[in-house]
Amino acid sequence: MDTLSHALWGKGFFGYRGRPYWSLFFGALPDLFSFGIYFLVNLVFNSSEMKFGKPELNEIPNWVFNAYDVTHSLVIALFFIGLVYYFLNKNFAFAMLAWPLHILLDFPFHTADFFPTPILWPIIDVKFDGISWSEPYIWFSNIGGIIILYLYRLKTKKKTS
């Protein structure tokens, strides 16, 4: 799924307890800390050779795969959310739940061919062969779901105001 959609899903579900921008960030965090850093490195060091679109797997450095495994693991996400919940701030930990939502949205919509989601890494190296999120019926369902979620939030916000 695209990073913007992840951010919007995160805010839609977890951005209503006083931390809307943090829920946007945590919804996008797994992609920002893997592909986002890769994009910035290419922008700074390879801007003249930069290509847009889906890269070939052999062009992607190993550290991106490692960062992807770490940031797309429910085990890692829930560990950090638990630390924040118990030691820092419960409302902030609530906004952080956008991170595991990102992972749960990714694993059925990534194929084994391109970054399957390692949801239980480092405990078990299990990955699923899902349906590509770029399939039109998945992509349009995603957009429709986001619209429905935000209409619901708008409706419930008006009732409480």
C-alpha positions in Angstrom: 0.0 0.0 0.0 1.2 3.5 -0.6 2.7 5.5 2.2 0.1 8.3 2.1 -2.8 5.8 2.4 -1.0 4.2 5.4 -0.7 7.7 7.0 -4.4 8.4 6.4 -5.6 5.1 7.8 -3.4 5.7 10.8 -4.9 9.1 11.5 -8.4 7.9 10.8 -8.2 5.1 13.4 -5.8 6.5 15.9 -5.7 10.3 15.5 -8.6 11.3 17.6 -7.1 11.3 21.1 -5.1 14.5 20.8 -2.2 13.2 18.7 -3.4 13.4 15.1 -0.1 14.3 13.5 1.8 11.6 15.4 -0.7 9.0 14.2 -0.1 10.2 10.6 3.7 9.8 11.2 3.4 6.4 12.8 1.1 5.2 10.0 3.8 6.1 7.5 6.8 5.2 9.8 7.6 1.7 8.4 7.9 3.0 4.8 9.6 6.2 5.9 12.4 4.4 7.8 13.1 2.0 4.9 12.1 3.3 1.5 12.0 6.9 2.6 15.6 6.8 3.8 16.5 5.0 0.6 14.9 7.7 -1.5 16.7 10.5 0.4 20.1 8.7 0.0 19.5 8.4 -3.7 18.3 12.0 -3.9 21.5 13.3 -2.2 24.1 10.9 -3.7 22.6 9.7 -7.0 20.3 12.5 -8.1 21.6 12.6 -11.6 20.9 8.9 -12.1 17.6 8.8 -10.1 14.8 6.8 -11.5 11.2 7.0 -10.4 8.8 4.0 -10.1 9.4 0.5 -8.8 13.1 -0.3 -8.6 14.6 -3.6 -9.5 15.3 -5.8 -6.4 19.0 -6.1 -7.3 19.3 -2.3 -7.3 18.2 -2.0 -3.7 20.9 -2.2 -1.0 20.7 -4.8 1.7 20.2 -2.2 4.5 16.8 -1.3 3.0 15.7 -5.0 3.3 17.0 -5.0 6.9 15.2 -1.8 7.7 12.0 -3.1 6.1 12.2 -6.3 8.2 12.6 -4.3 11.4 9.9 -1.6 10.7 7.4 -4.1 9.3 7.4 -6.5 12.3 4.5 -6.6 14.7 6.9 -7.9 17.3 9.1 -4.8 17.1 6.2 -2.4 16.8 4.3 -3.8 19.8 7.5 -3.9 21.9 8.1 -0.2 21.4 4.4 0.7 21.9 4.4 -1.3 25.1 7.5 0.6 26.3 5.9 4.0 25.6 2.5 2.9 27.1 4.1 1.8 30.4 6.8 4.3 30.8 5.9 7.5 28.9 2.4 8.4 27.7 -0.7 6.3 27.1 -2.2 8.7 24.6 1.0 8.8 22.6 1.1 5.0 22.6 -2.5 5.1 21.2 -1.3 7.2 18.3 1.6 4.7 17.8 -1.0 2.0 17.1 -1.0 3.3 13.6 2.3 1.5 13.1 1.0 -2.0 13.6 -2.1 -1.0 11.6 0.3 -0.2 8.7 1.8 -3.7 9.1 -1.6 -5.4 9.2 -2.6 -3.5 6.0 0.6 -4.4 4.3 0.9 -8.2 4.7 -2.2 -9.2 2.6 -1.3 -6.6 -0.1 2.3 -7.3 -0.8 3.3 -10.2 -3.0 6.2 -12.5 -2.4 8.0 -11.0 -5.4 8.4 -7.5 -3.9 8.9 -7.0 -0.2 6.6 -9.5 1.5 5.8 -8.3 5.0 7.7 -10.1 7.8 5.0 -9.6 10.5 6.6 -11.9 13.1 10.3 -11.1 12.5 12.7 -11.8 14.4 10.8 -14.6 16.1 9.6 -16.4 12.9 10.6 -15.5 9.4 7.1 -16.0 7.9 6.0 -14.0 5.0 2.8 -14.1 3.0 2.2 -14.0 -0.7 -0.6 -11.5 -0.9 -2.4 -9.6 -3.7 -0.6 -6.5 -5.0 -2.1 -3.3 -3.6 -1.8 -1.8 -7.1 -4.5 -4.1 -8.4 -7.4 -1.8 -9.4 -10.0 -3.5 -7.2 -7.6 -3.3 -4.2 -6.5 0.3 -4.9 -10.1 1.6 -5.4 -11.3 -0.3 -2.3 -8.5 1.3 -0.3 -9.5 4.8 -1.4 -13.2 4.0 -0.8 -12.3 2.7 2.7 -10.4 5.9 3.5 -13.3 8.1 2.4 -15.8 6.1 4.4 -13.5 6.2 7.5 -13.1 10.0 7.3 -16.8 10.6 6.6 -17.5 8.5 9.8 -15.0 10.6 11.8 -16.6 13.8 10.4 -20.1 12.6 11.4 -19.1 11.5 14.9 -17.2 14.7 15.4 -20.2 16.8 14.6 -22.4 14.8 17.0 -19.9 15.4 19.9 -19.6 19.2 19.1 
